[in-house]
Amino acid sequence: MPKIKTHKGTKKVLKVRKSGKVKMYCPGSRHNTGSKPTKFNRKNRKGNSLSKADRNRLKNVI
């Protein structure tokens, strides 16, 4: 059985923390932020973590 290759695009976007949680950045905070509400931009500065269901789904990809 061959090894499963890491998906490089996913690897660049997601980071695995020490606790095993997967850190990701909020969508919608890369460009055109001037037209978005300030509250939205402020809230999106912090990273998010993937849900447990998504973590299990992407375990082999990362």
Backbone as JSON, one array per atom type, in Angstrom:
{
  "sequence": "MPKIKTHKGTKKVLKVRKSGKVKMYCPGSRHNTGSKPTKFNRKNRKGNSLSKADRNRLKNVI",
  "N": [[0.84, -1.18, 0.0], [0.74, 2.15, -0.98], [2.17, 5.22, 0.35], [0.2, 7.95, 1.64], [0.03, 10.99, 0.01], [0.81, 14.31, 1.08], [-1.43, 17.02, 0.85], [-0.45, 19.82, -0.65], [-1.52, 22.42, -0.93], [-3.44, 22.55, 1.11], [-1.81, 22.16, 3.29], [-0.4, 24.55, 3.42], [-2.31, 26.33, 4.27], [-3.48, 25.43, 6.65], [-2.53, 24.94, 10.07], [-1.17, 22.77, 12.48], [-1.75, 22.68, 15.89], [-0.09, 22.3, 19.14], [-1.82, 20.97, 20.84], [-3.24, 19.43, 19.13], [-5.34, 20.51, 17.83], [-6.52, 22.13, 14.85], [-5.42, 24.98, 13.3], [-6.77, 27.7, 11.49], [-7.16, 30.4, 9.14], [-9.54, 33.09, 9.04], [-12.05, 33.16, 6.52], [-12.48, 35.61, 3.92], [-10.94, 37.75, 4.7], [-8.78, 38.65, 3.27], [-8.66, 40.44, 1.02], [-10.22, 43.49, -0.26], [-11.18, 44.63, 2.11], [-11.88, 47.12, 2.9], [-14.46, 47.77, 2.17], [-15.94, 46.18, 3.77], [-17.64, 45.66, 6.94], [-16.25, 47.19, 9.9], [-16.37, 45.77, 12.25], [-16.53, 43.15, 11.36], [-13.99, 42.86, 10.15], [-12.33, 43.19, 12.39], [-13.08, 41.06, 14.0], [-12.22, 38.96, 12.43], [-9.46, 38.97, 12.57], [-8.33, 37.31, 14.43], [-7.44, 33.86, 14.5], [-9.22, 30.89, 13.49], [-10.37, 27.65, 14.63], [-10.51, 24.38, 13.28], [-13.48, 22.38, 13.13], [-14.29, 19.37, 14.97], [-15.31, 17.36, 13.34], [-14.47, 18.17, 10.76], [-11.75, 18.06, 11.2], [-11.27, 15.31, 11.52], [-11.95, 14.51, 8.95], [-9.99, 15.68, 7.37], [-7.65, 14.58, 8.26], [-5.88, 12.75, 7.0], [-4.98, 14.23, 4.9], [-3.42, 16.39, 5.69]],
  "CA": [[0.0, 0.0, 0.0], [1.6, 3.34, -1.03], [1.93, 6.26, 1.34], [-0.71, 9.01, 1.21], [0.76, 12.24, -0.15], [0.28, 15.5, 1.72], [-1.97, 18.01, -0.08], [0.38, 20.99, -0.37], [-2.36, 23.62, -0.78], [-4.04, 22.49, 2.44], [-0.73, 22.28, 4.26], [-0.02, 25.96, 3.52], [-3.4, 27.1, 4.87], [-3.79, 24.94, 7.99], [-1.41, 24.63, 10.95], [-1.58, 21.9, 13.59], [-1.25, 23.16, 17.18], [0.44, 21.26, 20.03], [-2.93, 20.21, 21.42], [-3.83, 18.59, 18.09], [-6.34, 21.29, 17.1], [-6.02, 22.65, 13.57], [-5.63, 26.41, 13.21], [-6.98, 28.22, 10.14], [-7.49, 31.81, 9.1], [-10.94, 33.34, 8.68], [-12.25, 33.54, 5.13], [-13.0, 36.95, 3.68], [-10.11, 38.8, 5.32], [-7.55, 38.82, 2.48], [-8.7, 41.66, 0.2], [-11.49, 44.25, -0.27], [-11.66, 44.76, 3.49], [-12.36, 48.49, 3.12], [-15.91, 47.84, 1.98], [-16.58, 45.3, 4.76], [-17.78, 46.33, 8.22], [-15.08, 47.16, 10.78], [-16.58, 44.69, 13.22], [-16.19, 41.92, 10.65], [-12.53, 42.83, 10.0], [-11.74, 43.05, 13.71], [-13.38, 39.7, 14.44], [-11.49, 38.0, 11.6], [-8.0, 39.02, 12.78], [-7.99, 36.1, 15.17], [-7.63, 32.64, 13.72], [-10.26, 29.94, 13.88], [-9.89, 26.27, 14.63], [-11.42, 23.48, 12.57], [-14.36, 21.56, 13.97], [-13.81, 18.0, 15.15], [-15.71, 16.59, 12.16], [-13.58, 18.53, 9.67], [-10.41, 17.58, 11.56], [-11.23, 13.89, 11.18], [-12.03, 14.37, 7.5], [-8.74, 16.14, 6.75], [-6.5, 14.02, 8.99], [-4.93, 12.12, 6.08], [-4.54, 15.2, 3.89], [-2.4, 17.3, 6.25]],
  "C": [[0.89, 1.25, 0.0], [1.22, 4.36, 0.05], [0.96, 7.29, 0.77], [0.08, 10.31, 1.15], [0.04, 13.37, 0.56], [-0.24, 16.44, 0.64], [-1.3, 19.34, 0.24], [-0.42, 22.28, -0.19], [-2.99, 23.69, 0.6], [-2.98, 22.7, 3.5], [-0.33, 23.74, 4.48], [-1.07, 26.78, 4.25], [-3.65, 26.71, 6.32], [-2.51, 24.63, 8.77], [-1.93, 23.79, 12.11], [-0.93, 22.42, 14.87], [-0.76, 21.99, 18.02], [-0.66, 20.37, 20.58], [-3.59, 19.27, 20.4], [-4.93, 19.32, 17.33], [-5.7, 21.86, 15.84], [-6.42, 24.1, 13.46], [-5.82, 26.81, 11.75], [-7.32, 29.7, 10.23], [-8.93, 31.98, 8.63], [-11.05, 33.69, 7.2], [-12.8, 34.96, 5.02], [-12.15, 38.06, 4.24], [-8.82, 39.06, 4.53], [-7.55, 40.14, 1.69], [-10.1, 42.25, 0.24], [-12.05, 44.42, 1.14], [-12.18, 46.17, 3.79], [-13.86, 48.61, 3.01], [-16.66, 46.96, 2.97], [-16.67, 46.03, 6.09], [-16.55, 46.17, 9.11], [-15.17, 46.03, 11.78], [-16.18, 43.34, 12.61], [-14.67, 41.77, 10.54], [-11.84, 42.57, 11.33], [-11.9, 41.61, 14.22], [-12.54, 38.67, 13.69], [-9.98, 38.04, 11.76], [-7.52, 37.79, 13.51], [-8.2, 34.9, 14.27], [-8.8, 31.83, 14.26], [-9.63, 28.57, 14.04], [-10.96, 25.41, 13.95], [-12.28, 22.71, 13.55], [-13.82, 20.14, 14.01], [-14.13, 17.14, 13.92], [-14.79, 16.88, 10.98], [-12.16, 18.04, 9.92], [-10.26, 16.1, 11.2], [-11.23, 13.66, 9.68], [-10.7, 14.7, 6.83], [-7.49, 15.55, 7.38], [-5.45, 13.43, 8.05], [-4.34, 13.1, 5.09], [-3.37, 16.04, 4.39], [-1.1, 16.53, 6.5]]
}
